[in-house]
Amino acid sequence: MTRFHYTIRRLVAVALFVVAVAGARASAQCLPDNLNGACCQRADVQLPSFPAISQEIRYLCFDNCQSRVNGRLCVDVAAPRLATTGNGRVVCGLYLIRFTIHTCSPNRPQTLWSGSMRAQYSRTWLEAPVTGGASSLQVHRFLLNGDLTPSAFLVSHFGSNRFAVPPCAAAFSQHVHFWGYIDYARDCGSPAPTVEIAWALNHDCDAFEHAGGSSRPSPGSGPFHGGVSYGFVGPGPGFVVDTATLAPAAGANGAESVRRNDWTRLPSICVNEEPLQQASMSVIREACACSSNTGLPAQYVESALDVTGTCGSAFHTDAVGLGAFVQKRIGGWTNAAVFPGAESLLFGQGPLETTDACAPGILVPRYYKGVETLGGFDAFTIGVPIQGPLGRQFADVASANVSPNNPTTIIGAPYVSFYVLNVNFP
């Protein structure tokens, strides 16, 4: 297909999608999140409710950046519930989502892992599942982090197998910190919208999760799980692991927004989005960051991420002083007809020098964790009129901070987020 014909087809798809979403708006199913407004001003996020969902997933284990385990499991994802303060007040933009991971037996499934994730709201957009089709989806993304606990069954039967149970679990009362994301996709064109999800969780090798200075460092006697890392990905059908060749997020002229949580206003912590003035991501080098051995797949892509908002907030990689932002190759979904479409998945983490336009004069390093998803269905900005299309590379990360009263960076244990970065690259 020539570039001209691709452009014409894409324009037709955009036009049909706009018509479809306009019809969907009549049923009041597609709604903006209410985070647009003046710089540094408080906002009240507007989100729909989401149901409990069960699905087939993949359990992934990597050893020295190579796929070691790729197994079929199932999960029950409870309906997100609003996070509240000690006196019951709702915290803006923060949810709790319980995950129960089990075998897929239809009769007596065996629970393997369970725990609740803090779900920090990231952003929303629209998608056209089928090019030129009349249906439409509104996607809401949340960034996840929290502890999962292996079941007594898993520990008793497989506790000595480091590819099934991370050895760090026993040292921390069977708590293993995972982080990642979840996307909820609602059918905007239906009076009773169906909801689908795509999500992933990561517990990295010792170099990231248990390094000196982390919340749960490995002991001086030796590593917990050295070059071994762990993850869960849903939906499982059609997902293919790729630790060596997956294209990382990269580009210039990125768009979207950054946002801060003002924890001094707890529980009304939400602040309006700050549109981006510029954003770029470039590759520095590729390697297996979990091992000093050569010849291993370059699962980790050291990158430079630089983001500047229109109000003056800035987030920059200082690879020499603080270290690079790192993207971890996982794989991708191959079924272009099922949400999330033909889409690649990478985890992203690293330190960024952070300048807060709403607190001028403060320049501090923060550690950010999140996800990059590339490809998928055609995406559009939600608004009136419909805008887009969006770039197909989505990078969403949030800072890892100790608590609402302590913005110090924390790695390897549950955290809250003071900053959320949402970037699209062409």
N, C-alpha and C positions, 0 to 999 in steps of 0.2 A: 504494500500500500504506500502510495506517495505521501509526502508530508502535506501536500495540498489536500488530498482526499481525507487524511486523518483530521486536519483542521476543520474541514467542512462538517465531517461527522460529529466532531466534538461540539461545534457550534449548534448543530441541530439538537444534540443531546442536551445541551445547556438550555436551549429554548423550551424543549419539552419538559425538562425538569422544573423550570420556573413555573410553567403552567400547572404542573402537578402539585407543586408546593402551594401555589396560590389557592388551589382547590382544597388542599389540606388545611390551610389557615382558616377556611370557612368553618371547619369542624373544631377549631380551637385546640388542635392537638400539638402543633408546632409552636413553641414559645421561646423567645430569647431568655437569657438567664438574668437579665436586669443588672448587669455589671458595667454598663456603659455610662460614663458621666465625667465630671470634672476630676482633675488630678487630686489624689490624696483624700478624697471625700468618701465617707462611709457609704456602704451599699448594702442592700438586702437581696441576697441571691434568691432567684425564683427557679425552683426545680420541681419536676413531677415526682411522683412516687414510683418505685420500681418493685417488681414482684420477686419472690423467691424463684430460683431457677436451678434445675438439675441438668447435668450434661456429662458426656464422655470426655475425658481429658487425657493428656500424656504426662507421665512422670519422667523427668529427664535427669540424668546424672552424667557429669563430664569429669574425665580424669586426664589431667595434663592437656586440657583443651580439646580432647577427643571424646566423642560420644561413647559412654560406657553402658548406660541403661536408657532404654526408650520403651517404657511400658505403658500399657493401657490401664487406666483407672477411671473412676467416676467421682463426681463431686456434687454436693448440695450447697448451693450458695443462698444463704438466707436473705430475706428482704432487708435492704439497708435501713438502719434505724438512726435517727438523729442523735448525735452526740450531745450530751448535756453537762452542765456544771454540777457541782455538788448540791446546789439548791434547786436543780431541775430546770434551769434555763437552757434553751437550745443554743448551741454554738453554731454560728453562721458558717455554712459550707463544709462542715465536718460531720462525717457519718461513721458508723461502725457496721462492718459486714462480717458475719460469721461464715467460715468455710469448714465443711466436713468432707474430707477426702476418704473414699472407701473403695473396696473392690466392687466390681460391676455385677456381682451375682444377683439375679433377679429375686432370689428367695431370701437369703440371709446375708446381706452384704456385711463385710467386716470393716469397721472403721480403722483407718490407718493414721490419719492426721486430723487435727481440728484446732481451731482458734479463731479469734476475731482480729480483723484488720482495721486500723484507722484508715478511713477513706477521705482523702483531701480532694475536694472538688477542683478540677482543672479547667475544663471549658466544654463548649458544645458547638456542633456544626451539623450541616445537612449532607446526606449522601444519596446518590442515585444508584440503587443496586444493579440495575440493568441499563446499559447504555441506550438511550432513547426510550426507555420504559416510562410508564405512568406512575409507578410507585415511588415512595420516598421514605427516607429514614432520618430521624434526628438522633444523633449520637451524643451522649454525655460521657466524658472521660473523668475518672477519678484516679489519683495516685495512691497506692496502697503501701502500708507497712505495719508490721506487728509480729507477734510470736505465734508460731504453730507448735503444737505439742504432739509427739508421737504417742499412739495408743499403747496401752499395756500389752496388747497382743503383738504389735509391731516390735516393741522393745524385747519382749520375751522370746520371740521367734527369730528376729533378725537384728537384734541390738548389737551383735558383734560384727555385723557386715557394714562396713563404712560406706558402701554404696547404697544402702537402704536407710540407715540412720546415721546422721552426722555425728562423729565422736564428740563434738562439742556439746551435744544435748545433755549428756550425763553431768557435765560440769556446771550446768546452769539450770538445775531442777527441771530437766527435760524441756526447756524453752529454746527454740531455734528461731532466730530473727529472719523473716522473709520480707521482701519489698518488691513492688512492681506496679501494676495498673489493672484497671478494668474499664471496658467500654460497654455501655448499655445502649442498644440501638432500638428505638421505638418506631413502629410503623405509623408515620404521621397521617397517612391517608385513610386510616380506619377509625370509625367511631369507638371501637373497643381495641385499641392498639396492642399488637403482640410485641414482645420484647425478646431480643437475643443479646447474648453477651460474648465478648472475646476478652481474655485476660491472661496474665502471666505473673508468676512470682519467682524470685531469685534469692538463693543464699549462696554467696560467692565463696571462692577459695580463701584460705587463711590470709593471703596477701591483702585482701580487701576487708574481710569481716573480722579477722582476729589479729590484726597487726598491733604492734605496740602503740599505745595511745588510744586504741579502740575501747569501747565499753566492756567487751568480753574478750580480752587478749588471750592468745594461746600461752600455755605455761612455759617456763624456761626449760622444762624437761623435753620439750619437743612440740611439733605442730599438732593441731587437732585433726585437720583433714587436708593439710598441705595443698596439693594441686587439684583437689576434688571440689566440685561445686554442684549445686542441686537446684532443680526448678520444677514448676508445674505450669502447664500451658493448656488453655481451653479456648475453643473446642479442639478435641483431639483428632477427629477424622480429617484427613487431608493435610495434617501438619508434617513437614519434612525438616529434619535437623540439618543445619549447615553451619559449621564452625570455621570454615576456611575461605569461602568465596563470596559470602553474602555482602552486597554493597552496603557500606555504612551511610548514614545521613551526612550530607556535605552540600555546600553551596553558598551563594551570597544572595543579597537582596531578599533576605527572609522577612516574613511578615507575621503578624498576630499581636501578642500582647504579653506584658508582665503584670504581676499583681502581688501586693503584699497583704499579709494578715496582721492587723494591728491588735496584738494580744493585750494591750493596755485597756482596750475597750471590751474585753470579754464580758458577755458572750457575743457582742455585735462586732466581730473582728473583721468582717469583709470590707474591702476597700475597692473602689472602681478600678477596672482594668486600665492600664497605661499602654496605648498602642505603640508598636515598635517603629522607631525611626530607621534602624538598620539591624541586621543580624547576619552572621556568617558562621560557618562550620568548615574547618579544613583538616585534612588528615596530616598528622605528624609522622607516625610510623605504626607498623603493625607487628604484633608479637604475641606469644603466649605468656601473659603476665603472671600466670600461676606456676611457672617453672623456669629454671635457668637453663634447661636443656635446649639444645638447638634442634631444628628439623621438625618441630611440632606445629600443628595448625595455628595460624595467627588469629586466634579467636578474639583477641582484644585489639581495638583500634584506638590508639592514642590520638586525640583530636584537640583542636583549639576552637572553643566556642566563645563568640563575642556578640553581645546583645546590648543595644542602647534603646531606651524608650523615649518617647516624645516629650515627657515631662522632665527628663534628666536622669532617670535611674539607669544604671549600667552594670553589666555582669561580664567579666572578662577572665579568660584563661591566662594564668601566669605559669607556663609550663616549666620555666627554669627555676622559679622560686618555690611554687606550691605544687607543681605537678600538672599533668595533662588531664583533660576531661576524657574519659575512656568509654568507648562503646563496645559492648560484648555481643558478638554474633550468636544467635540462637537458631534461627531457621525461618520458616514461613509457611503460611497456608496456601494451598494450591488450587482449591476449588473456587473458581471465579464467580460462581453463581450463589454461593452461600456466604453470609456475613462471617468474617470481615472482608471477604473477597480474596483475590490473589495478593497477599500482603506479607511483607517481611517483618521480622521482629528482632530488635536488639534492645538490650538494657543499657542505660547510660548513667554514669556517676563520675563525680570528680569535684575538685575545689574550684570556686570562682570568686575572684575579687568582686565584692558587692558594694555598689554605691546606691543608697536609698534616697531618691529625690524628695521623699517626704520627711527625711531626717538628714538634712544637708550637713556636710562636714564629717560624716561617718563613713569610713572606708574599711571594710572588714572582710576577711576570707570566710566563706561559708562552704559547706559541703552539700552537693546536690545529688539526688537520686531520682531516676525515672525511666523513661522508655522512649525508643524511637520506633515508629511503625512507618513503613514505606510501601506505597502502592495502595491496594484496596480499591473500593468503589470511588467514582468521581465525587469530590467533596466541594461544598459551597458554604460560604459564610451565611449564617442565619441573620435576617434583618429585613427591613422594608426600605427599598426594594431588595429582592434577592441579589446577593453579590457573589462574585467568584468567577471561575472556579479557584479553589485553594490549591496551593502547592501540594504535591502528593507525598512529601516527606514531613511527617509530624514528629516533633521533638518536644516532649513534655517532662519537666523535672521540677522538683520542689526541694527546698532546703531541709536539712536534717538537724533539728534543734532539740535541746534537752527537754524543755517544758515551756508553757506560756510565760513563766517568770524567769526563764534562763535561756537566752538565745545561743549559748555555747553549742558548738558542733558536737554531735554524738554519732558514732558509727558502731554498728553491730547490735543495736538494741532499739526498741520502739521510740519514735520521735514525733514531734509536731513540726509544722512548717511555717516559717515566717515569710517565705517568698515562693511564688509559683511562676515558672517561665513556660510560655506556650509559643512555640515557633513553628512556622511552615517554611520549608525551602522548596524551590521549584523542582 
